[in-house]
């Protein structure tokens, strides 16, 4: 129907790759967010099996069959989740049994598992539960230690098709204790290594320009991906190779060449947020931080306290959402507020200093700005945000202008303030 | 290669259906959870366009082409996200341009948008940014109001193929302001009506049991979906019909019959969070609230201040993450902390009273608990959370026991505290 791409656009097929197939109407109408596929993809990636494609189809036999046909043309492994429950909309088992021309028979081990499960939770079994012990006779049943629906492994022409329940913790248990070890045994794999470099304070295209020469010099088997999210860009290096030690060394060298180019923008070489990186830094130095927030309305405190163990380095926050509270709780000078307004360098300076003293911490962060959707003026347009960081003898300040929605402006304010603190602690923040 | 299913397994094709195609290696290796597809599926479902299949493929031209070929065989609409950025790993635009045999030309309107964007954020443009203004000559470019990569709409044999950026807020804006209206215009659909009933304080299965008879009495063309999310269950009624007025009336009647059954649990008949419902209630009564937080670490303040205009009814928060600050900032009695601990009815009572007085508000909410992953004891297991609501003459308290992860326990604490405030204001909270 449409023109085909010339051959130079087509890459070579990589061996032993996988298609992840998820089944269920709830995935298509957006009622459930598909976290299973992401988890499976990440686990397969760790053992060097590339995922070629992820497909979600509805609880319809024709769609499931079509997806199986298509997947078997391109992949050696198909991992299926969903549609194994006891209710009438769950048709995966029957469809697979037809597809592999294999009748359903009661499996004694599975029946034993199901019976034990109901005994354990002290609930009676109904007919549909007994049916869960039926599996296609030509499959290898996979035990479900946390639920009632067994998994199934089918083999055909050196290919492997695995069906698992859609309930995340049942699926994860099955993958970890049976499927992943089995795949490791059956398929020869290339090694895959990923390194994530977290950057902030520079936009995607600017970053790309900065590191263009470095990127062009990467060997063919090491690829770079840009994953931008508000004020941060994650750089992901992915390499493939047959010799793991050689590959690791090559990747390490690539990173070492990258670091000096964007030194000021890197805050971690692990896949972690700025709040985690700041926390580690403070913890190493046995230092603490407290926050004074206006426009971010508690979001910075939340971002920080979402890190387990943050009580080791975080003191607390004063969210002075109303101006009179900036005077009353944070002792901002009345004259300052009158003369410069709540969104000003002078105000955030006082807030940062005061919160540091009041909450007895080594650093104080203060944020005041106009998050939107209302409240801007010509002089202080919507999205204007002032940040101050106080330590024992200096207050550093910076003005930002964000141009997004309320929630995004709030998030960008908090992330940028944390990155600013990171640079202040590292001693490489320059007051402009 | 495998046996085919007999014809009785194949359902009929539904007209005007859609395939969602997401592009990007990060989706396959599980580095990013695909929330875009869920959102798109949910929006399409609202306007009566069924999603037949969701496919995620890597940043490889051959895989993108294969997915397009397959999708065009079964669907009338293909919505693509991802791979439109300015960097080298983004190949969607070039692949589509080849696929539709259409060369890339600079579009004046898009160039104008891109130039304005960089002017607005006050950053210089580099070559790769100019390239973003190039689009295939046979497509309709779609404006990107929040970023630099334009969307593209291709038409072929009455079918529509749309390509959008993968950045969620850019994609959502494009869908809302252009793509969804365009699809509504181009494809004939039945009328679909949705009503959402927001409930809290009751679990999904318990709620289902309570409203079983009502649900069974619903006419065949009106369906109920349960959308549980931590402490809240959204009930979504979806009806289809050819006569819109009749359908609306039937749906309205169904809701009127439901209300008396679960009166105590409903907080809104709009699809809005408890923080919005509480805000409306306070605004109507010209009253204000302030918060004192321990384990929620600023999350409740953030949830409240995420509502635009919340400055009309919200004063601020004291996040006393450390115990000494509960004494110092919130004047909790030293003896109380020694005798009962920070996670106790006595402590939250004092916190709620004090924050109400200190921040000069009509209501004070206080939360103290153990969010995890560490810190539980036999007497106060992990997940124990005390909430107090103070008004001018009473303090209401409630103890919760949550059993989830740190972030979920934090979210459930905040949501339940806000629902508790809702009921206190309504005068139907009963101190147990």
Interface residues (C-beta under 8 A of the other chain):
Chain A: X1 X2 X3 X4 X5 X6 X9 X10 X11 X27 X28 X29 X30 X31 X32 X33 X34 X35 X37 X38 X39 X40 X41 X42 X43 X44 X45 X50 X51 X52 X53 X54 X55 X56 X57 X58 X60 X61 X62 X63 X65 X66 X67 X68 X69 X70 X72 X74 X95 X98 X99 X100 X101 X156 X157 X194 X196 X203 X204 X205 X206 X208 X209 X215 X223 X224 X225 X226 X227 X228 X234 X236 X238 X271 X291 X293 X296 X297 X298 X299 X300 X301 X302 X304 X305 X306 X308 X309 X310 X311 X314 X315 X316 X317 X318 X319 X320 X321 X322 X324 X325 X328 X329 X358 X359 X360 X372 X373 X374 X401 X403 X404 X405 X406 X407 X408 X410
Chain B: X1 X2 X3 X4 X5 X6 X9 X10 X11 X24 X25 X26 X27 X28 X29 X30 X31 X32 X33 X34 X35 X37 X38 X39 X40 X41 X42 X43 X44 X45 X50 X51 X52 X53 X54 X55 X56 X57 X58 X59 X60 X61 X62 X63 X65 X66 X67 X68 X69 X70 X72 X74 X85 X86 X87 X88 X89 X95 X98 X99 X100 X101 X120 X121 X122 X123 X126 X128 X129 X146 X148 X156 X157 X167 X169 X225 X227 X291 X293 X296 X297 X298 X299 X300 X301 X302 X304 X305 X306 X308 X309 X310 X311 X314 X315 X316 X317 X318 X319 X320 X321 X322 X324 X325 X329 X358 X359 X360 X372 X373 X374 X406 X407 X410
